[in-house]
Amino acid sequence: MVSFNTLLNKNVFTYFFLIFLTGTNVFAQKALPKPKRVPQLQVIPMPYQQASFQRNGVEVTRYHFGPGLHRPFLFPVTGPSGHSLTRMGHPHDPESHSHHNSVWISHHDVNGTNFWSDGGSGKIRHKRIVKFEDTGECSSIITENEWVTDGNKALLLETRQVTVLLLGESEWLLIIDMEFKAKDKTVTLGKTPFGMIGVRMAKTIGVNDGGGRIRNSEGAVNEKEVFWKQAKWVDYSGAVTNEKLEGITLFDHPDNPNFPAYFHVRNDGWMGACLTFDGLRKIRLNQPLRLRYGLYVHNDMKARDAIGARWKQFIETGPAKLQKSIKK
């Protein structure tokens, strides 16, 4: 039989043990920090040299910059309904158009070197991530790139800032800021309609494949009217489901040296803003070239006035101060 003293000792031990647990729990509750507000939008580093822009945990776009790529690019570019509005490659000619990497930056002639196509001898090589930044409804990644020849000679040093800005109704704005510096000597960007930015739309949005529509700020419609014409912006919209229309508007910026840009567009589903369509451009030592483009990812086939209002909002945000951001 258990003695009275043994029971007493057990009860005393249990009593003090319960007091200890209660006190520990109270202490733990008092020590809990007040959580900070979780940003609605975050840019999250991912494996294999990628960065995912996520709104409340759902990806809106992803930046790819791995060493095996010909150039960094963004894919997918997710519309308000959750479908990507861009694709990789031409739907009917994937081999010769393998360089159509959703949304990409490149140029056909840099000191005579072709950086545009995958068969060219130039490569845009990611060097490092300078910083990630989340501010709530805006997130960005700043990176440094080298534009190198097949002889591993760097022609251009590029600082690039990719920014996502959330808008209402699940729409959003993608802003790409770039600063280009000549590495050793003056660099010539040759006359060409290919570069500096390209957008390959989803197959169902294309005019030919999906019955979509191209429009520009001047009121022109589809390839015949928009092709190689100057404009503040060009919009490409079409079906993403049987019930839903969405689109992307490519914005040029007044601070770009050739504003308003000539736009290279096709009914087969691609559009680009040309930097040197009307003539070559030189980047001299200690005289950087700065460019800014925007992509408005939107619902429906927006009226021209509505797109114009968004373009005005885009230009009023002002160019991102890359150097200022780097120093922070």
C-alpha positions as CSV (number, residue, x, y, z in Angstrom):
1,M,0.0,0.0,0.0
2,V,1.1,3.6,-0.7
3,S,1.9,5.5,2.5
4,F,0.2,8.7,3.4
5,N,3.6,10.6,3.2
6,T,4.1,9.3,-0.4
7,L,0.7,10.5,-1.5
8,L,1.3,13.9,0.2
9,N,4.7,14.3,-1.6
10,K,3.1,13.4,-4.9
11,N,0.3,15.9,-4.5
12,V,2.7,18.6,-3.5
13,F,4.9,17.9,-6.5
14,T,1.9,18.0,-8.8
15,Y,0.7,21.2,-7.3
16,F,4.0,23.0,-7.8
17,F,4.4,21.5,-11.3
18,L,1.0,22.9,-12.3
19,I,2.0,26.3,-10.9
20,F,5.2,26.2,-12.9
21,L,3.4,25.3,-16.2
22,T,0.8,28.0,-15.6
23,G,3.5,30.6,-14.9
24,T,5.5,29.5,-18.0
25,N,2.4,29.8,-20.2
26,V,1.6,33.3,-18.9
27,F,5.2,34.3,-19.4
28,A,5.2,33.0,-23.0
29,Q,2.0,34.9,-23.7
30,K,3.4,38.1,-22.3
31,A,6.6,37.6,-24.4
32,L,4.8,37.2,-27.7
33,P,5.7,40.1,-30.0
34,K,3.1,42.1,-31.8
35,P,3.4,41.0,-35.5
36,K,4.1,43.5,-38.2
37,R,1.7,43.9,-41.1
38,V,2.3,41.3,-43.8
39,P,2.8,42.9,-47.2
40,Q,0.1,42.1,-49.7
41,L,2.8,41.8,-52.4
42,Q,6.2,40.2,-51.9
43,V,9.1,39.3,-54.2
44,I,10.4,35.9,-53.0
45,P,13.7,34.3,-53.9
46,M,13.2,30.9,-55.5
47,P,15.5,28.0,-56.4
48,Y,17.5,27.9,-59.7
49,Q,18.0,31.7,-59.8
50,Q,14.4,32.8,-60.0
51,A,12.4,35.4,-58.1
52,S,8.6,35.1,-57.7
53,F,6.3,38.2,-57.3
54,Q,3.3,37.0,-55.2
55,R,0.1,38.8,-54.2
56,N,-1.2,37.2,-51.1
57,G,0.8,34.0,-51.8
58,V,-0.4,33.8,-55.5
59,E,2.2,34.4,-58.2
60,V,1.7,37.2,-60.6
61,T,5.0,36.9,-62.4
62,R,8.4,35.3,-62.1
63,Y,11.9,36.7,-63.0
64,H,14.3,34.1,-64.5
65,F,18.0,34.9,-64.5
66,G,19.9,31.5,-64.4
67,P,23.4,31.1,-66.0
68,G,22.2,28.8,-68.7
69,L,19.8,31.4,-70.2
70,H,20.6,33.6,-73.2
71,R,19.0,36.5,-71.3
72,P,16.8,37.2,-68.2
73,F,13.1,37.2,-68.8
74,L,9.7,37.3,-67.0
75,F,7.2,34.4,-67.2
76,P,4.4,33.9,-66.5
77,V,2.6,37.3,-66.6
78,T,-0.6,36.4,-64.9
79,G,-3.8,38.2,-65.6
80,P,-6.6,39.0,-63.1
81,S,-8.4,35.7,-63.8
82,G,-5.3,33.7,-63.0
83,H,-4.2,32.8,-66.6
84,S,-0.8,33.7,-68.1
85,L,-1.3,36.4,-70.8
86,T,2.1,35.6,-72.3
87,R,3.9,32.5,-73.5
88,M,7.3,31.1,-74.4
89,G,8.0,31.0,-78.1
90,H,6.0,31.4,-81.3
91,P,3.0,29.1,-81.4
92,H,3.7,28.1,-85.0
93,D,7.5,28.5,-85.3
94,P,9.0,27.6,-81.9
95,E,12.5,26.8,-83.0
96,S,13.5,30.0,-84.9
97,H,11.5,32.1,-82.4
98,S,12.8,30.4,-79.2
99,H,14.1,33.9,-78.1
100,H,10.5,35.0,-77.6
101,N,10.8,34.7,-73.9
102,S,7.4,36.0,-72.7
103,V,8.7,39.5,-71.6
104,W,12.3,40.1,-72.3
105,I,15.0,42.8,-72.9
106,S,17.4,42.5,-75.7
107,H,18.8,44.1,-78.9
108,H,19.7,42.8,-82.4
109,D,22.9,44.9,-82.9
110,V,25.3,45.9,-80.1
111,N,28.6,46.9,-81.7
112,G,27.6,44.4,-84.5
113,T,26.9,41.5,-82.0
114,N,23.4,40.0,-82.2
115,F,21.9,39.7,-78.7
116,W,18.3,39.3,-80.0
117,S,18.1,35.7,-81.3
118,D,19.2,32.6,-79.5
119,G,21.5,31.9,-82.5
120,G,23.3,35.2,-82.0
121,S,26.7,35.4,-80.4
122,G,25.7,37.8,-77.6
123,K,24.5,36.9,-74.2
124,I,23.0,39.0,-71.4
125,R,24.6,37.5,-68.3
126,H,23.2,38.0,-64.8
127,K,26.0,39.1,-62.4
128,R,24.3,39.7,-59.0
129,I,21.2,40.7,-57.1
130,V,21.6,44.1,-55.6
131,K,18.5,44.1,-53.4
132,F,14.9,42.9,-53.0
133,E,12.3,45.3,-51.7
134,D,8.7,45.0,-50.5
135,T,6.7,48.1,-49.5
136,G,3.2,46.7,-49.3
137,E,1.5,47.1,-52.7
138,C,4.8,47.5,-54.6
139,S,7.8,45.1,-54.8
140,S,11.0,45.2,-56.8
141,I,14.2,43.4,-57.5
142,I,17.4,45.2,-58.6
143,T,20.0,43.2,-60.5
144,E,23.2,43.8,-62.4
145,N,23.9,42.3,-65.9
146,E,26.7,42.1,-68.4
147,W,26.2,42.1,-72.1
148,V,29.0,39.9,-73.3
149,T,30.2,38.6,-76.7
150,D,31.0,35.0,-77.6
151,G,34.6,35.9,-76.7
152,N,33.5,36.7,-73.2
153,K,34.1,40.4,-73.8
154,A,31.7,42.7,-71.9
155,L,30.3,45.5,-74.0
156,L,27.6,46.9,-71.7
157,L,27.1,47.0,-67.9
158,E,23.4,47.1,-67.1
159,T,21.5,47.8,-63.8
160,R,17.9,46.6,-64.1
161,Q,15.0,47.2,-61.7
162,V,11.9,45.1,-62.1
163,T,8.9,46.5,-60.2
164,V,5.4,45.2,-59.7
165,L,2.7,47.7,-58.6
166,L,-0.7,46.4,-57.6
167,L,-3.8,48.1,-58.9
168,G,-7.5,47.6,-58.2
169,E,-9.6,44.7,-59.5
170,S,-6.6,42.3,-59.5
171,E,-4.9,44.4,-62.2
172,W,-1.3,45.3,-61.9
173,L,1.6,47.3,-63.5
174,L,5.0,45.9,-64.4
175,I,7.7,48.5,-64.6
176,I,11.2,47.8,-66.0
177,D,13.9,50.4,-65.5
178,M,17.4,50.1,-67.0
179,E,20.6,51.9,-66.9
180,F,23.3,51.0,-69.5
181,K,27.0,51.9,-69.2
182,A,29.7,51.3,-71.8
183,K,32.3,49.0,-70.3
184,D,35.5,50.2,-72.0
185,K,34.6,52.4,-75.0
186,T,31.6,53.8,-76.9
187,V,29.0,51.2,-77.7
188,T,26.8,51.6,-80.8
189,L,23.2,50.2,-80.8
190,G,22.6,49.7,-84.5
191,K,19.5,50.7,-86.5
192,T,17.0,47.8,-86.1
193,P,13.4,47.2,-85.3
194,F,14.4,44.4,-82.8
195,G,15.0,45.8,-79.3
196,M,14.8,47.0,-76.7
197,I,11.7,45.2,-75.2
198,G,9.6,42.4,-76.5
199,V,6.3,40.8,-75.4
200,R,5.0,37.4,-76.7
201,M,1.3,37.1,-76.0
202,A,-0.6,34.0,-75.2
203,K,-1.9,32.1,-78.3
204,T,-5.5,32.8,-77.5
205,I,-4.9,36.5,-77.4
206,G,-3.3,36.7,-80.8
207,V,-5.3,38.3,-83.7
208,N,-4.7,35.3,-86.0
209,D,-5.1,32.5,-83.5
210,G,-7.6,33.9,-81.0
211,G,-9.4,36.8,-82.7
212,G,-7.7,39.3,-80.3
213,R,-7.1,42.9,-81.1
214,I,-4.1,45.3,-81.3
215,R,-4.7,49.0,-80.6
216,N,-2.5,52.0,-80.1
217,S,-2.7,55.4,-78.5
218,E,-3.4,57.0,-81.8
219,G,-6.5,55.0,-82.6
220,A,-4.9,52.5,-85.0
221,V,-6.1,48.9,-85.0
222,N,-4.2,45.6,-85.7
223,E,-0.9,45.0,-87.5
224,K,-1.7,46.8,-90.8
225,E,-2.3,50.1,-89.0
226,V,0.0,49.8,-86.0
227,F,3.1,48.1,-87.5
228,W,6.2,50.4,-87.3
229,K,4.1,53.4,-86.3
230,Q,4.9,55.8,-83.4
231,A,2.7,55.7,-80.3
232,K,2.7,56.3,-76.6
233,W,1.4,52.8,-76.0
234,V,0.2,49.7,-77.7
235,D,-2.4,47.3,-76.3
236,Y,-2.9,43.6,-77.1
237,S,-6.1,42.1,-75.7
238,G,-8.1,39.0,-76.3
239,A,-9.7,35.8,-74.9
240,V,-8.1,34.0,-71.9
241,T,-11.3,31.8,-71.4
242,N,-14.5,31.4,-73.4
243,E,-16.0,34.1,-71.1
244,K,-13.1,36.4,-70.3
245,L,-11.1,39.0,-72.2
246,E,-7.8,40.3,-70.7
247,G,-4.8,42.1,-72.1
248,I,-1.4,43.8,-71.7
249,T,-0.6,47.4,-72.7
250,L,3.0,48.2,-73.4
251,F,3.8,51.7,-72.3
252,D,6.6,53.9,-73.6
253,H,7.9,56.7,-71.3
254,P,8.5,60.3,-72.3
255,D,12.0,60.2,-70.7
256,N,13.1,57.5,-73.2
257,P,15.3,59.2,-75.9
258,N,13.2,58.2,-78.9
259,F,9.7,58.8,-77.4
260,P,7.2,58.2,-78.8
261,A,8.6,54.8,-79.9
262,Y,8.0,53.0,-83.1
263,F,6.2,49.7,-82.3
264,H,6.9,46.4,-83.9
265,V,3.7,44.4,-83.7
266,R,2.3,41.2,-85.4
267,N,-1.1,39.7,-85.7
268,D,0.5,36.4,-84.7
269,G,0.8,37.6,-81.1
270,W,3.8,39.7,-80.3
271,M,4.6,43.4,-79.8
272,G,7.7,45.4,-79.0
273,A,8.9,48.9,-78.6
274,C,11.8,49.8,-80.9
275,L,14.7,51.9,-79.6
276,T,16.7,52.3,-82.8
277,F,14.1,51.8,-85.6
278,D,14.8,55.3,-86.9
279,G,18.6,55.3,-86.5
280,L,21.6,54.1,-84.4
281,R,22.3,55.3,-80.9
282,K,25.6,55.6,-79.1
283,I,26.3,54.9,-75.4
284,R,29.5,56.8,-74.6
285,L,31.7,56.4,-71.6
286,N,30.4,58.2,-68.5
287,Q,27.1,58.9,-70.4
288,P,24.7,56.1,-69.4
289,L,21.5,55.3,-71.3
290,R,18.4,55.1,-69.1
291,L,15.2,53.5,-70.3
292,R,11.8,52.8,-68.7
293,Y,8.9,50.7,-70.0
294,G,5.7,49.6,-68.4
295,L,3.2,46.8,-68.9
296,Y,-0.3,47.3,-67.7
297,V,-1.9,43.9,-67.0
298,H,-5.7,44.4,-67.1
299,N,-9.2,43.0,-67.3
300,D,-11.4,43.2,-70.4
301,M,-10.6,45.1,-73.6
302,K,-10.1,48.5,-72.1
303,A,-11.3,51.7,-73.7
304,R,-8.6,54.0,-75.0
305,D,-9.4,56.6,-72.4
306,A,-9.0,54.1,-69.6
307,I,-5.7,53.0,-70.9
308,G,-4.6,56.6,-71.4
309,A,-5.4,57.3,-67.7
310,R,-3.2,54.4,-66.7
311,W,-0.4,55.6,-69.0
312,K,-0.6,59.0,-67.3
313,Q,-0.4,57.3,-63.9
314,F,2.6,55.4,-65.1
315,I,4.5,58.4,-66.3
316,E,3.6,60.4,-63.2
317,T,5.3,57.9,-60.9
318,G,8.6,59.1,-62.3
319,P,11.6,57.0,-63.2
320,A,13.0,54.8,-60.5
321,K,16.2,56.2,-59.0
322,L,18.4,53.1,-59.5
323,Q,21.6,54.5,-58.0
324,K,19.7,55.9,-55.0
325,S,18.1,52.5,-54.4
326,I,21.4,50.7,-54.7
327,K,23.0,52.9,-52.0
328,K,20.3,52.3,-49.4
